[in-house]
Amino acid sequence: QPFERIFNNESIKYDVFENNFYTYKFRYADNTQLRLLYHFVRDKDKIIIELHQYAVKRRNNKNYIEVFEKYAKNYKK
């Protein structure tokens, strides 16, 4: 299935931001949560996935969302 048609998959596209940025959600064995901000680009037959930022999420702290959102909004290639 093409990446652009993936919906409701929290592991692959946990948060969706501007400019083709997404969050990948990961949980360690000790229950620590990691969020990765990545950029998806399809260039002809080539797919590029770039890691841009990460955040360690503790409990109900969602401060990473504001940081990721601002970064994605202001991203200039």
VMD Tcl script that builds the backbone (N, CA, C; Angstrom):
set m [mol new atoms 231]
animate dup $m
set s [atomselect $m all]
$s set {name element resname resid chain x y z} {
  {N N GLN 1 A 0.848 -1.176 0.000}
  {CA C GLN 1 A 0.000 0.000 0.000}
  {C C GLN 1 A 0.895 1.240 0.000}
  {N N PRO 2 A 0.636 2.203 -0.867}
  {CA C PRO 2 A 1.456 3.420 -0.899}
  {C C PRO 2 A 1.380 4.176 0.421}
  {N N PHE 3 A 2.486 4.766 0.801}
  {CA C PHE 3 A 2.580 5.506 2.063}
  {C C PHE 3 A 1.481 6.560 2.181}
  {N N GLU 4 A 1.211 7.263 1.097}
  {CA C GLU 4 A 0.209 8.333 1.110}
  {C C GLU 4 A -1.194 7.822 1.419}
  {N N ARG 5 A -1.414 6.530 1.256}
  {CA C ARG 5 A -2.743 5.965 1.501}
  {C C ARG 5 A -2.845 5.239 2.843}
  {N N ILE 6 A -1.842 5.363 3.677}
  {CA C ILE 6 A -1.889 4.748 5.006}
  {C C ILE 6 A -2.627 5.702 5.944}
  {N N PHE 7 A -3.675 5.202 6.564}
  {CA C PHE 7 A -4.461 5.986 7.515}
  {C C PHE 7 A -4.715 5.137 8.755}
  {N N ASN 8 A -4.894 5.795 9.883}
  {CA C ASN 8 A -5.231 5.127 11.142}
  {C C ASN 8 A -4.216 4.065 11.552}
  {N N ASN 9 A -2.949 4.347 11.330}
  {CA C ASN 9 A -1.885 3.451 11.772}
  {C C ASN 9 A -0.985 4.249 12.696}
  {N N GLU 10 A -1.223 4.125 13.993}
  {CA C GLU 10 A -0.532 4.963 14.975}
  {C C GLU 10 A 0.965 4.734 15.023}
  {N N SER 11 A 1.436 3.583 14.639}
  {CA C SER 11 A 2.878 3.341 14.664}
  {C C SER 11 A 3.589 4.100 13.552}
  {N N ILE 12 A 3.025 4.077 12.376}
  {CA C ILE 12 A 3.687 4.683 11.220}
  {C C ILE 12 A 3.453 6.189 11.164}
  {N N LYS 13 A 2.207 6.595 11.330}
  {CA C LYS 13 A 1.841 8.019 11.292}
  {C C LYS 13 A 1.079 8.358 12.568}
  {N N TYR 14 A 1.821 8.559 13.639}
  {CA C TYR 14 A 1.156 8.850 14.913}
  {C C TYR 14 A 0.611 10.274 14.926}
  {N N ASP 15 A 1.424 11.240 14.520}
  {CA C ASP 15 A 0.987 12.625 14.358}
  {C C ASP 15 A 1.293 13.023 12.922}
  {N N VAL 16 A 0.456 13.873 12.347}
  {CA C VAL 16 A 0.654 14.357 10.988}
  {C C VAL 16 A 0.833 15.868 11.065}
  {N N PHE 17 A 1.921 16.357 10.431}
  {CA C PHE 17 A 2.224 17.784 10.437}
  {C C PHE 17 A 2.310 18.305 9.004}
  {N N GLU 18 A 2.550 19.594 8.867}
  {CA C GLU 18 A 2.706 20.210 7.547}
  {C C GLU 18 A 3.955 19.698 6.844}
  {N N ASN 19 A 4.021 19.937 5.557}
  {CA C ASN 19 A 5.213 19.664 4.737}
  {C C ASN 19 A 5.660 18.202 4.759}
  {N N ASN 20 A 4.713 17.285 4.832}
  {CA C ASN 20 A 5.009 15.841 4.815}
  {C C ASN 20 A 5.843 15.374 5.999}
  {N N PHE 21 A 5.606 15.941 7.165}
  {CA C PHE 21 A 6.252 15.492 8.395}
  {C C PHE 21 A 5.279 14.643 9.199}
  {N N TYR 22 A 5.840 13.620 9.827}
  {CA C TYR 22 A 5.040 12.680 10.614}
  {C C TYR 22 A 5.814 12.285 11.868}
  {N N THR 23 A 5.083 11.760 12.827}
  {CA C THR 23 A 5.703 11.236 14.042}
  {C C THR 23 A 5.575 9.724 14.063}
  {N N TYR 24 A 6.671 9.069 14.378}
  {CA C TYR 24 A 6.696 7.622 14.605}
  {C C TYR 24 A 6.703 7.411 16.108}
  {N N LYS 25 A 5.862 6.525 16.596}
  {CA C LYS 25 A 5.704 6.254 18.028}
  {C C LYS 25 A 6.377 4.929 18.365}
  {N N PHE 26 A 7.199 4.947 19.420}
  {CA C PHE 26 A 7.912 3.740 19.824}
  {C C PHE 26 A 7.920 3.661 21.345}
  {N N ARG 27 A 7.823 2.453 21.879}
  {CA C ARG 27 A 7.838 2.245 23.333}
  {C C ARG 27 A 8.893 1.195 23.670}
  {N N TYR 28 A 9.801 1.563 24.587}
  {CA C TYR 28 A 10.829 0.640 25.069}
  {C C TYR 28 A 10.221 -0.385 26.022}
  {N N ALA 29 A 10.984 -1.411 26.321}
  {CA C ALA 29 A 10.533 -2.451 27.248}
  {C C ALA 29 A 10.247 -1.884 28.642}
  {N N ASP 30 A 10.986 -0.837 29.041}
  {CA C ASP 30 A 10.769 -0.248 30.374}
  {C C ASP 30 A 9.632 0.777 30.377}
  {N N ASN 31 A 8.864 0.836 29.291}
  {CA C ASN 31 A 7.703 1.707 29.130}
  {C C ASN 31 A 8.050 3.161 28.778}
  {N N THR 32 A 9.315 3.458 28.568}
  {CA C THR 32 A 9.702 4.776 28.093}
  {C C THR 32 A 9.224 4.924 26.663}
  {N N GLN 33 A 8.683 6.083 26.346}
  {CA C GLN 33 A 8.151 6.319 25.019}
  {C C GLN 33 A 9.062 7.260 24.229}
  {N N LEU 34 A 9.260 6.952 22.975}
  {CA C LEU 34 A 10.093 7.756 22.092}
  {C C LEU 34 A 9.242 8.205 20.911}
  {N N ARG 35 A 9.390 9.469 20.525}
  {CA C ARG 35 A 8.710 10.003 19.347}
  {C C ARG 35 A 9.777 10.497 18.378}
  {N N LEU 36 A 9.663 10.079 17.116}
  {CA C LEU 36 A 10.592 10.497 16.076}
  {C C LEU 36 A 9.849 11.351 15.064}
  {N N LEU 37 A 10.398 12.510 14.755}
  {CA C LEU 37 A 9.829 13.358 13.713}
  {C C LEU 37 A 10.569 13.054 12.425}
  {N N TYR 38 A 9.830 12.598 11.425}
  {CA C TYR 38 A 10.467 12.262 10.164}
  {C C TYR 38 A 9.754 12.937 9.001}
  {N N HIS 39 A 10.495 13.078 7.922}
  {CA C HIS 39 A 10.017 13.740 6.714}
  {C C HIS 39 A 9.957 12.698 5.597}
  {N N PHE 40 A 8.829 12.623 4.937}
  {CA C PHE 40 A 8.626 11.654 3.853}
  {C C PHE 40 A 8.592 12.392 2.526}
  {N N VAL 41 A 9.397 11.940 1.563}
  {CA C VAL 41 A 9.426 12.544 0.233}
  {C C VAL 41 A 9.419 11.435 -0.808}
  {N N ARG 42 A 8.529 11.564 -1.770}
  {CA C ARG 42 A 8.537 10.648 -2.914}
  {C C ARG 42 A 9.056 11.455 -4.097}
  {N N ASP 43 A 10.177 10.999 -4.655}
  {CA C ASP 43 A 10.822 11.681 -5.777}
  {C C ASP 43 A 10.922 10.691 -6.934}
  {N N LYS 44 A 9.954 10.771 -7.850}
  {CA C LYS 44 A 9.839 9.827 -8.962}
  {C C LYS 44 A 9.682 8.420 -8.399}
  {N N ASP 45 A 10.623 7.514 -8.651}
  {CA C ASP 45 A 10.533 6.142 -8.139}
  {C C ASP 45 A 11.290 5.950 -6.841}
  {N N LYS 46 A 11.780 7.022 -6.281}
  {CA C LYS 46 A 12.614 6.949 -5.080}
  {C C LYS 46 A 11.846 7.495 -3.874}
  {N N ILE 47 A 11.962 6.811 -2.755}
  {CA C ILE 47 A 11.343 7.256 -1.502}
  {C C ILE 47 A 12.448 7.637 -0.540}
  {N N ILE 48 A 12.306 8.821 0.056}
  {CA C ILE 48 A 13.292 9.304 1.026}
  {C C ILE 48 A 12.578 9.528 2.349}
  {N N ILE 49 A 13.122 8.935 3.401}
  {CA C ILE 49 A 12.609 9.158 4.756}
  {C C ILE 49 A 13.763 9.709 5.575}
  {N N GLU 50 A 13.583 10.937 6.056}
  {CA C GLU 50 A 14.630 11.632 6.803}
  {C C GLU 50 A 14.216 11.803 8.257}
  {N N LEU 51 A 15.082 11.433 9.169}
  {CA C LEU 51 A 14.855 11.675 10.593}
  {C C LEU 51 A 15.315 13.088 10.902}
  {N N HIS 52 A 14.441 13.884 11.522}
  {CA C HIS 52 A 14.782 15.273 11.808}
  {C C HIS 52 A 14.924 15.566 13.292}
  {N N GLN 53 A 14.059 15.025 14.120}
  {CA C GLN 53 A 14.129 15.279 15.561}
  {C C GLN 53 A 13.582 14.069 16.302}
  {N N TYR 54 A 13.853 14.041 17.595}
  {CA C TYR 54 A 13.266 12.999 18.434}
  {C C TYR 54 A 12.951 13.585 19.797}
  {N N ALA 55 A 12.090 12.917 20.520}
  {CA C ALA 55 A 11.725 13.347 21.868}
  {C C ALA 55 A 11.435 12.117 22.711}
  {N N VAL 56 A 11.890 12.153 23.952}
  {CA C VAL 56 A 11.538 11.114 24.921}
  {C C VAL 56 A 10.304 11.622 25.644}
  {N N LYS 57 A 9.230 10.875 25.535}
  {CA C LYS 57 A 7.959 11.287 26.137}
  {C C LYS 57 A 7.827 10.640 27.509}
  {N N ARG 58 A 7.558 11.450 28.472}
  {CA C ARG 58 A 7.372 10.968 29.836}
  {C C ARG 58 A 5.911 11.177 30.245}
  {N N ARG 59 A 5.291 10.124 30.653}
  {CA C ARG 59 A 3.899 10.145 31.107}
  {C C ARG 59 A 2.998 10.885 30.140}
  {N N ASN 60 A 2.237 11.856 30.615}
  {CA C ASN 60 A 1.268 12.550 29.762}
  {C C ASN 60 A 1.816 13.845 29.174}
  {N N ASN 61 A 3.130 14.012 29.182}
  {CA C ASN 61 A 3.739 15.221 28.650}
  {C C ASN 61 A 3.741 15.185 27.119}
  {N N LYS 62 A 3.054 16.132 26.520}
  {CA C LYS 62 A 2.983 16.190 25.055}
  {C C LYS 62 A 3.644 17.453 24.518}
  {N N ASN 63 A 4.634 17.978 25.228}
  {CA C ASN 63 A 5.334 19.183 24.787}
  {C C ASN 63 A 6.026 18.988 23.453}
  {N N TYR 64 A 6.393 17.772 23.141}
  {CA C TYR 64 A 7.078 17.499 21.881}
  {C C TYR 64 A 6.236 17.902 20.673}
  {N N ILE 65 A 4.919 17.832 20.805}
  {CA C ILE 65 A 4.035 18.145 19.680}
  {C C ILE 65 A 4.223 19.584 19.219}
  {N N GLU 66 A 4.286 20.526 20.147}
  {CA C GLU 66 A 4.477 21.933 19.786}
  {C C GLU 66 A 5.823 22.148 19.103}
  {N N VAL 67 A 6.855 21.504 19.606}
  {CA C VAL 67 A 8.192 21.631 19.027}
  {C C VAL 67 A 8.209 21.060 17.616}
  {N N PHE 68 A 7.664 19.863 17.447}
  {CA C PHE 68 A 7.619 19.218 16.132}
  {C C PHE 68 A 6.770 20.033 15.155}
  {N N GLU 69 A 5.637 20.528 15.639}
  {CA C GLU 69 A 4.730 21.293 14.785}
  {C C GLU 69 A 5.407 22.559 14.261}
  {N N LYS 70 A 6.088 23.262 15.133}
  {CA C LYS 70 A 6.798 24.490 14.745}
  {C C LYS 70 A 7.911 24.177 13.744}
  {N N TYR 71 A 8.653 23.114 14.007}
  {CA C TYR 71 A 9.742 22.717 13.114}
  {C C TYR 71 A 9.208 22.394 11.720}
  {N N ALA 72 A 8.157 21.603 11.651}
  {CA C ALA 72 A 7.573 21.203 10.359}
  {C C ALA 72 A 7.024 22.405 9.606}
  {N N LYS 73 A 6.371 23.287 10.323}
  {CA C LYS 73 A 5.782 24.466 9.693}
  {C C LYS 73 A 6.847 25.370 9.081}
  {N N ASN 74 A 7.982 25.505 9.752}
  {CA C ASN 74 A 9.038 26.404 9.307}
  {C C ASN 74 A 10.110 25.728 8.474}
  {N N TYR 75 A 9.909 24.463 8.127}
  {CA C TYR 75 A 10.924 23.704 7.390}
  {C C TYR 75 A 11.092 24.242 5.979}
  {N N LYS 76 A 12.330 24.514 5.641}
  {CA C LYS 76 A 12.694 24.921 4.277}
  {C C LYS 76 A 13.780 23.993 3.803}
  {N N LYS 77 A 13.581 23.338 2.686}
  {CA C LYS 77 A 14.567 22.379 2.177}
  {C C LYS 77 A 15.754 23.093 1.578}
}
mol reanalyze $m
mol bondsrecalc $m
mol representation Tube
mol addrep $m
